[in-house]
Amino acid sequence: MDILADCYRTHAPLVRSYLRRLIPPQDLDDVTQVVFTEVWRCRDRFDPARSLEAWVLAIAHRRAVDHLRVRRLATVSLDSVADPPGHDGRRDSDDLADRDLLGRAMAELPAVQRQAIELAYWGELSQREIAERLRVPIGTVKARTARGLHRLHTLLAAA
């Protein structure tokens, strides 16, 4: 039995470290114990010409897989769970109203400001990319965007 104690003392930290990546922490001690019980029971199968660590880790892997296969996952009765939030249409109608309001406000902007804002927010372009696309200086893009957003804010606040 001293051989098993030496094996445990030497290899238990390695086995626990390996198992920690595979099984839940609350099951670590139990599976480690099962691994070393099997090491003792199957000691006659060990080939001394091979690595003891590899043999022990192979056993650890098999026991971890076995443990995960038989583990029952927690389930919740559908009766005990509230109905999921439904799609009652209120959010959609609010979104449509907001989009309509924004669309009407955007239509009141000068074309160059509207174009800069659309490319930035809906086209997801950077100010540098907008400047290249419109063939204007980047400062012009910044000014058009800032003026357009300011005007848009004023229009939406008044609505």
C-alpha positions as CSV (number, residue, x, y, z in Angstrom):
1,M,0.0,0.0,0.0
2,D,3.0,2.3,0.4
3,I,3.4,2.2,-3.4
4,L,-0.1,3.6,-3.9
5,A,0.5,6.3,-1.3
6,D,3.7,7.3,-3.1
7,C,1.9,7.2,-6.4
8,Y,-0.9,9.4,-5.0
9,R,1.5,11.8,-3.3
10,T,3.5,12.2,-6.6
11,H,0.8,12.2,-9.2
12,A,-2.4,13.5,-7.4
13,P,-1.5,17.2,-8.1
14,L,-1.1,16.4,-11.8
15,V,-4.4,14.4,-11.9
16,R,-6.3,17.1,-10.1
17,S,-4.9,19.8,-12.4
18,Y,-5.9,17.7,-15.4
19,L,-9.4,16.9,-14.1
20,R,-10.0,20.5,-13.1
21,R,-10.3,21.4,-16.8
22,L,-12.8,18.6,-17.5
23,I,-15.2,18.3,-14.5
24,P,-17.0,20.6,-12.1
25,P,-15.0,21.6,-9.1
26,Q,-17.4,20.0,-6.6
27,D,-16.7,16.6,-8.2
28,L,-13.0,16.9,-8.3
29,D,-12.2,14.9,-5.1
30,D,-14.6,12.1,-5.9
31,V,-13.2,11.6,-9.4
32,T,-9.6,11.8,-8.2
33,Q,-10.4,9.1,-5.7
34,V,-11.9,6.9,-8.4
35,V,-8.8,7.4,-10.5
36,F,-6.4,6.2,-7.8
37,T,-8.7,3.3,-6.9
38,E,-8.5,2.2,-10.5
39,V,-4.8,2.7,-10.5
40,W,-4.5,0.3,-7.6
41,R,-7.0,-2.2,-9.0
42,C,-5.3,-2.3,-12.4
43,R,-1.7,-2.0,-11.3
44,D,-0.9,-5.3,-13.0
45,R,-1.8,-3.7,-16.4
46,F,0.9,-1.0,-16.0
47,D,3.9,-1.5,-18.3
48,P,7.0,-0.2,-16.5
49,A,8.7,0.4,-19.8
50,R,6.1,3.2,-20.4
51,S,5.4,6.5,-18.6
52,L,3.5,6.2,-15.3
53,E,2.2,9.7,-15.7
54,A,0.7,9.0,-19.1
55,W,-0.9,5.8,-17.8
56,V,-2.4,7.6,-14.8
57,L,-3.7,10.5,-16.9
58,A,-5.2,8.0,-19.4
59,I,-7.2,6.5,-16.5
60,A,-8.1,10.0,-15.3
61,H,-9.4,10.9,-18.7
62,R,-11.6,7.8,-19.0
63,R,-13.0,8.3,-15.5
64,A,-13.7,12.0,-16.3
65,V,-15.6,11.0,-19.4
66,D,-17.5,8.4,-17.5
67,H,-18.4,10.9,-14.8
68,L,-19.6,13.4,-17.4
69,R,-21.7,10.8,-19.2
70,V,-23.6,9.7,-16.1
71,R,-24.0,13.1,-14.6
72,R,-27.6,14.4,-14.7
73,L,-27.9,18.0,-15.8
74,A,-30.2,20.1,-13.7
75,T,-33.5,20.6,-15.4
76,V,-36.4,23.0,-14.7
77,S,-40.0,22.1,-15.2
78,L,-41.7,24.2,-17.9
79,D,-44.6,24.7,-15.6
80,S,-42.4,26.5,-13.1
81,V,-41.0,28.9,-15.6
82,A,-42.9,32.1,-16.5
83,D,-44.0,32.6,-20.0
84,P,-41.2,34.1,-22.1
85,P,-41.7,37.7,-23.0
86,G,-43.9,37.8,-26.0
87,H,-43.8,39.8,-29.2
88,D,-46.9,41.9,-28.6
89,G,-46.1,44.5,-31.3
90,R,-45.7,47.5,-29.0
91,R,-42.0,47.6,-29.4
92,D,-42.3,47.2,-33.2
93,S,-44.7,50.1,-33.4
94,D,-42.5,52.3,-31.2
95,D,-39.5,51.5,-33.4
96,L,-41.5,52.2,-36.6
97,A,-42.7,55.6,-35.1
98,D,-39.1,56.5,-34.2
99,R,-37.8,55.5,-37.6
100,D,-40.6,57.6,-39.3
101,L,-39.8,60.6,-37.1
102,L,-36.1,60.3,-37.8
103,G,-36.7,59.8,-41.6
104,R,-38.8,63.0,-41.7
105,A,-36.2,64.9,-39.7
106,M,-33.4,63.6,-42.0
107,A,-35.4,64.7,-45.1
108,E,-35.3,68.3,-43.8
109,L,-31.5,68.4,-43.7
110,P,-29.5,69.8,-46.5
111,A,-28.4,67.1,-48.9
112,V,-24.7,67.3,-48.1
113,Q,-25.3,67.0,-44.3
114,R,-27.8,64.1,-44.8
115,Q,-25.3,62.3,-47.1
116,A,-22.5,62.6,-44.5
117,I,-24.7,61.4,-41.7
118,E,-26.1,58.5,-43.7
119,L,-22.6,57.4,-44.8
120,A,-21.3,57.6,-41.2
121,Y,-24.2,55.9,-39.4
122,W,-25.9,53.6,-41.9
123,G,-22.9,53.1,-44.2
124,E,-20.6,52.6,-41.2
125,L,-17.8,54.6,-42.9
126,S,-15.2,56.5,-41.0
127,Q,-14.8,60.2,-41.6
128,R,-11.7,59.6,-43.7
129,E,-13.6,57.0,-45.8
130,I,-16.4,59.5,-46.3
131,A,-14.0,62.2,-47.4
132,E,-12.4,59.8,-49.9
133,R,-15.8,58.7,-51.3
134,L,-17.1,62.3,-51.6
135,R,-13.8,63.7,-52.7
136,V,-13.9,66.5,-50.1
137,P,-11.4,67.4,-47.4
138,I,-11.9,65.5,-44.1
139,G,-12.6,68.8,-42.3
140,T,-15.6,69.4,-44.6
141,V,-17.0,65.9,-43.7
142,K,-16.5,66.7,-40.0
143,A,-18.3,70.1,-40.4
144,R,-21.2,68.6,-42.4
145,T,-21.7,65.8,-39.9
146,A,-21.5,68.1,-36.9
147,R,-23.9,70.7,-38.4
148,G,-26.2,67.9,-39.6
149,L,-26.3,66.2,-36.2
150,H,-26.9,69.5,-34.4
151,R,-29.8,70.3,-36.8
152,L,-31.2,66.8,-36.4
153,H,-31.1,67.2,-32.6
154,T,-33.1,70.4,-32.9
155,L,-35.7,68.9,-35.2
156,L,-36.2,65.8,-33.1
157,A,-36.4,67.8,-29.9
158,A,-39.1,70.0,-31.4
159,A,-41.1,66.9,-32.6
